[in-house]
């Protein structure tokens, strides 16, 4: 009996020891597993850091002036000077530089002063782009003999940069001049039975000079000049009869005399922003003076439509849709201008819609031609930089 108890006791002790050893082995296994997991986490973190360095996600070195660090976010001047970068890369770098100033879309709540700030903000960014180009010129001419024989003017990069800066400076000046063409009122505030009012002569002239200057600067560097639309307001040309009545929203000193807001909206939808811009720059500065006192025709300009006249003088089949649309945009944008509406119904809402659409189309056209101009001047600078590098590599 005693022997049985002793064996049982020994068995229990042995069993407990085996259990303890098992626990120890389990603990060691857990520790080993934990170490492996920790090691794996550390390796993943190292890989992520390395990848971040390679992709520009971790700052380091120069190249952050264009809004970020790394190869994908270098400044405009660095992209222009970097081997393997194209003119397209330079343009995208420019777009990154001005990204905060592009793409304004007006709504019923947008004020004229907000649009003025948009123009001046874009002009300021062009000034920054010009400074980036100057950095290219400085690097290109460093170490160059500045005696009378060389005088830097023979350096093709310097020549290209100077020409580009002239273009950008011109665009900057024209855009900034548009800052004061409006007021703090909403762009297209149209009340029921609202009487139309001519846009201010002084500000209309400013707009004309600025937009014409922008287009001229663009054409000078090889951008195609915007073309006017040939669409008239004759029956059926834009899908409805009596489309000409839509021009009555440009009445001055009177309401529209009928519900014509929907037809005004159709007129605006029938043309592109570039065609509206063309109708404005093909006006003359004198068109900003005085209202229309006779029947309009195919030669009546956008500036003249912005001044307006009597409803009967405005509603003519021969009127150009682009000129009428340009007039709607200008009257919406420029100080003192008001679109005419009819009494009752939702005509004032339709008139407001026409004004908003016209302004957005015109802003898009102006922004588009500015970007095309910048693209062309940057392409020329990049060509000269690459050409100079190739010549240097060839020992010439």
C-alpha positions in Angstrom: 0.0 0.0 0.0 2.8 2.3 0.9 4.6 1.4 -2.3 1.5 2.2 -4.3 1.3 5.6 -2.7 5.0 6.3 -3.4 4.6 5.4 -7.0 1.5 7.5 -7.3 3.3 10.5 -5.7 6.3 10.0 -8.0 4.0 9.9 -11.0 2.3 13.1 -10.0 5.6 14.8 -9.5 6.8 13.6 -12.9 3.6 14.7 -14.5 3.9 18.1 -13.0 7.5 18.4 -14.2 6.4 17.5 -17.7 3.7 20.1 -17.6 6.2 22.7 -16.4 8.6 21.8 -19.1 5.8 22.1 -21.7 4.9 25.5 -20.4 8.6 26.5 -20.6 8.8 25.2 -24.2 5.6 27.1 -25.0 6.8 30.3 -23.5 10.1 30.0 -25.4 8.1 29.3 -28.6 6.0 32.4 -28.0 9.1 34.5 -27.4 10.7 33.2 -30.6 7.5 33.9 -32.5 7.3 37.4 -31.0 10.9 38.1 -32.0 10.2 36.9 -35.6 7.1 39.1 -35.8 9.0 42.1 -34.5 11.8 41.5 -36.9 9.3 41.3 -39.8 7.7 44.6 -38.8 11.1 46.3 -38.6 12.0 45.0 -42.1 8.7 46.2 -43.5 9.3 49.6 -42.0 12.8 49.8 -43.5 11.4 48.9 -46.9 8.7 51.6 -46.6 11.2 54.2 -45.6 13.5 53.3 -48.6 10.5 53.4 -50.9 9.5 56.8 -49.5 13.0 58.2 -50.1 13.0 56.9 -53.7 9.5 58.3 -54.5 10.0 61.7 -52.9 7.9 61.0 -49.9 10.8 61.9 -47.6 12.2 65.3 -47.9 15.8 65.7 -48.8 18.0 68.0 -50.9 16.8 70.7 -53.2 13.8 70.7 -55.4 10.9 71.7 -53.2 10.3 75.2 -54.6 7.5 73.9 -56.9 5.3 72.7 -54.1 6.9 69.5 -52.9 10.1 67.4 -52.8 11.4 64.7 -54.9 11.6 64.0 -58.6 7.8 64.2 -59.1 7.5 67.7 -57.5 10.5 69.7 -58.5 10.4 73.4 -59.2 9.8 74.7 -62.7 13.4 75.9 -63.1 14.7 72.5 -62.1 12.5 70.6 -64.5 13.6 72.8 -67.3 17.2 72.1 -66.5 16.9 68.4 -65.8 18.1 65.8 -68.2 15.3 63.6 -69.5 12.5 66.0 -68.7 10.3 67.1 -71.6 8.6 70.4 -72.4 5.4 68.6 -71.3 6.9 67.9 -67.9 7.8 71.6 -67.6 4.2 72.6 -68.4 2.9 70.2 -65.8 5.3 71.7 -63.3 3.8 75.1 -64.2 0.3 73.8 -63.7 1.3 72.6 -60.2 2.7 76.0 -59.5 -0.6 77.7 -60.4 -2.9 75.0 -59.4 -4.5 77.0 -56.6 -5.4 79.8 -59.0 -7.0 77.8 -61.8 -10.5 76.5 -62.5 -12.8 79.0 -60.9 -16.4 78.0 -61.5 -19.0 80.8 -60.7 -22.3 80.1 -59.1 -25.4 82.2 -58.2 -23.5 83.3 -55.0 -20.2 84.3 -56.6 -19.4 88.0 -56.4 -17.8 90.1 -59.1 -15.0 90.9 -56.7 -14.3 87.1 -56.3 -13.7 86.9 -60.1 -11.4 89.9 -59.9 -9.4 88.1 -57.2 -9.2 85.1 -59.5 -7.7 87.1 -62.3 -5.2 88.9 -60.1 -4.2 85.6 -58.4 -3.5 84.0 -61.7 -1.4 87.0 -62.7 0.6 86.7 -59.5 1.4 83.1 -60.2 2.6 84.0 -63.7 5.0 86.4 -61.9 6.3 83.4 -59.9 6.7 81.4 -63.1 8.8 84.3 -64.5 11.0 84.2 -61.4 11.6 80.5 -62.0 12.6 81.2 -65.6 15.1 83.8 -64.4 16.8 81.0 -62.3 17.2 79.1 -65.5 18.9 82.1 -67.2 21.2 82.6 -64.2 22.4 79.0 -64.2 22.8 79.0 -68.0 24.9 82.2 -68.0 27.0 81.4 -64.9 30.7 81.6 -65.9 29.9 83.2 -69.2 32.1 86.1 -70.3 30.2 89.3 -69.8 32.4 91.4 -72.0 31.0 93.5 -74.8 31.6 90.6 -77.2 29.3 88.1 -75.5 27.1 90.4 -73.4 24.9 87.4 -72.6 22.6 88.3 -75.4 24.1 85.6 -77.7 23.4 82.9 -75.2 20.3 81.2 -76.7 18.9 80.1 -73.4 19.1 83.7 -72.1 17.4 84.9 -75.2 14.6 82.4 -74.9 14.1 83.1 -71.2 14.0 86.9 -71.9 11.3 86.4 -74.6 9.3 84.1 -72.3 9.5 86.6 -69.5 8.2 89.3 -71.7 5.2 87.2 -72.6 4.5 86.2 -69.0 4.9 89.8 -67.9 2.4 90.9 -70.5 -0.1 88.3 -69.4 0.4 89.1 -65.7 -0.3 92.8 -66.4 -3.5 92.2 -68.4 -4.8 89.7 -65.8 -4.1 92.0 -62.9 -5.9 94.9 -64.6 -9.1 92.8 -64.5 -9.2 92.9 -60.7 -11.2 96.1 -60.4 -13.8 95.6 -63.2 -16.5 94.5 -60.9 -17.9 95.3 -57.4 -19.0 93.4 -54.3 -22.4 92.5 -55.8 -23.2 89.0 -57.0 -22.3 88.3 -60.6 -25.8 87.5 -61.9 -28.4 88.7 -59.4 -31.6 88.8 -61.4 -34.8 89.9 -59.7 -38.3 89.4 -61.0 -39.2 92.0 -63.7 -35.7 93.4 -63.4 -34.7 96.3 -65.7 -31.5 95.8 -67.6 -28.6 98.1 -67.2 -25.6 98.8 -69.4 -22.1 97.7 -68.2 -19.8 100.6 -67.1 -18.0 102.2 -70.0 -14.8 102.6 -68.1 -14.6 99.0 -67.0 -15.7 97.7 -70.3 -12.7 99.4 -71.9 -10.4 97.8 -69.4 -11.9 94.4 -70.1 -11.5 94.9 -73.8 -7.8 96.0 -73.6 -7.0 93.2 -71.2 -8.6 90.4 -73.2 -7.3 91.7 -76.5 -3.8 92.0 -75.0 -4.0 88.4 -73.8 -5.0 87.1 -77.2 -2.4 89.2 -79.0 0.3 87.9 -76.6 -0.8 84.3 -77.3 -0.8 84.8 -81.1 2.7 86.3 -80.9 4.1 83.0 -79.5 2.3 80.7 -82.0 -1.1 80.1 -80.4 -4.1 80.1 -82.8 -6.3 83.2 -82.5 -9.8 82.3 -81.3 -12.4 82.4 -84.1 -15.9 83.8 -84.0 -19.0 81.7 -84.4 -21.0 82.3 -87.6 -24.3 81.2 -86.0 -27.0 83.8 -86.2 -30.3 84.0 -84.3 -32.4 83.3 -87.4 -35.3 80.7 -87.0 -34.1 77.2 -86.4 -30.4 77.9 -86.2 -30.2 77.0 -82.5 -33.2 74.7 -82.5 -36.0 77.1 -81.8 -38.0 79.7 -83.5 -37.6 83.4 -82.6 -34.3 82.7 -80.8 -33.6 86.4 -81.5 -35.9 87.3 -78.5 -33.3 85.9 -76.2 -31.2 89.0 -76.9 -33.8 91.0 -75.1 -32.1 90.2 -71.8 -29.6 92.9 -72.9 -32.2 95.6 -72.8 -31.1 98.8 -71.2 -33.3 100.9 -68.9 -36.3 98.4 -69.3 -37.3 94.9 -68.6 -37.2 92.1 -71.2 -40.8 92.7 -72.2 -41.5 88.9 -72.4 -40.3 85.7 -70.9 -37.1 85.2 -72.9 -34.7 83.7 -70.3 -34.8 80.2 -71.8 -34.0 81.5 -75.2 -31.1 83.5 -73.9 -29.8 80.3 -72.2 -30.1 78.5 -75.6 -28.1 81.2 -77.3 -25.3 80.9 -74.8 -25.3 77.1 -75.0 -25.0 77.3 -78.8 -21.4 78.8 -78.7 -18.1 77.9 -77.2 -16.2 80.1 -74.8 -13.5 80.7 -77.4 -16.1 82.1 -79.8 -17.3 84.4 -77.1 -13.8 85.6 -76.4 -13.3 86.2 -80.2 -16.4 88.3 -80.4 -15.1 90.5 -77.5 -11.6 91.0 -78.9 -12.9 91.7 -82.4 -14.9 94.6 -81.0 -13.4 98.1 -80.9 -12.8 100.2 -77.8 -15.3 102.7 -79.1 -18.1 100.1 -78.9 -18.0 100.5 -75.1 -19.5 104.0 -75.4 -23.2 104.6 -75.8 -26.1 102.2 -76.2 -27.5 100.7 -79.4 -29.8 103.1 -81.1 -30.6 101.1 -84.3 -31.3 97.6 -85.3 -28.4 95.2 -84.6 -26.8 93.1 -87.4 -24.1 90.6 -88.0 -21.4 93.1 -87.3 -22.7 94.3 -83.9 -20.0 93.4 -81.4 -20.1 91.8 -77.9 -19.0 95.1 -76.4 -22.0 96.9 -78.0 -24.4 94.2 -76.8 -23.0 94.7 -73.3 -24.1 98.3 -73.5 -27.5 97.1 -74.9 -30.5 99.1 -76.1 -34.2 98.7 -76.6 -35.6 95.2 -76.8 -36.9 95.8 -80.4 -33.4 96.9 -81.6 -31.8 93.9 -80.1 -34.1 91.1 -81.3 -32.9 90.6 -84.9 -32.3 87.5 -86.9 -28.9 88.8 -88.2 -27.4 89.1 -84.7 -24.5 86.7 -84.0 -25.0 84.2 -81.2 -21.3 84.6 -80.1 -21.7 88.4 -79.9 -24.9 88.2 -77.9 -23.3 85.6 -75.5 -20.2 87.7 -75.1 -22.5 90.6 -74.2 -24.3 88.5 -71.6 -21.0 87.5 -70.0 -19.7 91.1 -70.0 -22.8 92.5 -68.5 -22.7 89.9 -65.8 -19.0 90.5 -65.0 -18.7 94.3 -65.3 -19.6 96.9 -62.8 -23.1 98.4 -63.2 -24.3 95.8 -65.6 -27.7 94.0 -65.1 -29.5 91.5 -67.2 -33.2 92.2 -68.0 -36.0 89.8 -67.0 -39.7 89.6 -67.4 -42.5 89.8 -64.8 -43.8 86.6 -63.3 -42.9 82.9 -63.6 -39.3 81.7 -63.3 -37.9 83.9 -66.1 -35.5 85.6 -63.8 -34.0 82.2 -62.9 -33.6 81.3 -66.6 -31.9 84.7 -67.2 -29.6 84.1 -64.2 -28.7 80.6 -65.6 -27.8 82.1 -68.9 -25.5 84.7 -67.2 -23.7 82.1 -65.1 -23.1 79.8 -68.1 -21.8 82.7 -70.2 -19.3 83.8 -67.5 -18.0 80.3 -66.9 -17.5 79.7 -70.6 -15.6 83.0 -71.0 -13.4 82.3 -67.9 -12.6 78.9 -69.3 -11.6 80.4 -72.6 -9.3 83.0 -71.0 -7.7 80.4 -68.8 -7.2 78.1 -71.7 -5.5 80.6 -73.9 -3.2 81.7 -71.0 -2.2 78.0 -70.5 -1.5 77.6 -74.2 0.7 80.7 -74.2 2.7 79.5 -71.2 3.1 76.0 -72.8 4.6 77.5 -75.9 7.1 79.8 -74.2 8.2 77.0 -71.8 8.6 74.6 -74.8 11.0 77.1 -76.5 13.1 77.6 -73.3 13.3 73.8 -72.8 14.4 73.3 -76.4 17.2 75.8 -76.0 18.3 74.2 -72.7 18.4 70.7 -74.3 20.1 72.0 -77.4 22.9 73.7 -75.3 23.4 70.5 -73.3 23.7 68.4 -76.5 26.3 70.8 -77.9 28.3 70.8 -74.7 28.2 66.9 -74.7 29.5 67.0 -78.2 32.3 69.3 -77.3 31.1 72.2 -79.4 
